[in-house]
Amino acid sequence: MNKSKRPRDTNKLAKSIVYLATGDAEEESLDEGKDPAAAALGRKGGLKGGEAHAKKINRRIAVRDCKDYNCS
């Protein structure tokens, strides 16, 4: 998802929308300056880490519940 930053002030936002609509200004890309290989590697680590984190959380909840209910 490539979203550019928009001004919070309504007047500045309106001005930027008019400039974009008339072609006076171009949208800025947030991906400029980023190494695509590094971004892909970061995404890969995030996907792998998210799954590992979910397993760890589920294990922790199971242990906590077992302690609460005196499971063997």
N, C-alpha and C positions, 0 to 999 in steps of 0.2 A: 504494500500500500504506500503510495507516494503522495503525501499531503504536504503542501507548503504552508508555512506559517502565515496566518492572516492577522491583520491589525485588530486589536480589541476595541479601539475607538470607532464608533459608528461612522463618523465622517471620513476617517482614513480608510475604513473598510469600503465605503461607498466609492471613494475615489479610486481605490485599487481595482474594484470590480469594473468600473467604467473604463479604466485604462486597459484591463484585460479584454473587455468586450470590444473595444475599438481597435485593439492591436497595437496600442502605444507602448505597452509593457508586456514582457513575457514572464510566465510563471517560473519561479526559481525552483530548481530541483534540490532536494535535501541530500541526494545521493552523490552530489559532486564532491570530489576529494576522497571518496572512500574506495578502498581497494576491493574489487569484486571477490577476489579469492578469500580475503580476510572476512568479508561479510558472509560468504557462504560457509566458511569454517565456523564462524560464530553461531550461525543459524543451526548448523549441524550439532554443535555442542549443546545448544539450548534445547533442541529436540530430544537429544539423548538424556540430558540432565533432567528434563521435565518428567520423563518416564521413570527415571531412577528415584526422583524426589517423590513421585506419587506412590511408588512401591514402599518407600521408607515411611511415608506418612501412614499408609494403610497398615503396615506392620506395627507402627507405634500405637495406632488407635486400637488394633486388635489386642495388643499387650495390655494397654490401659483398661479396656473393657473386661478382659479376662481377670485382671486384678480386682476390678470393681465387683465382679460377680463370683469371685472365688473359683474360677475354673481351674482344672488340673491340666 
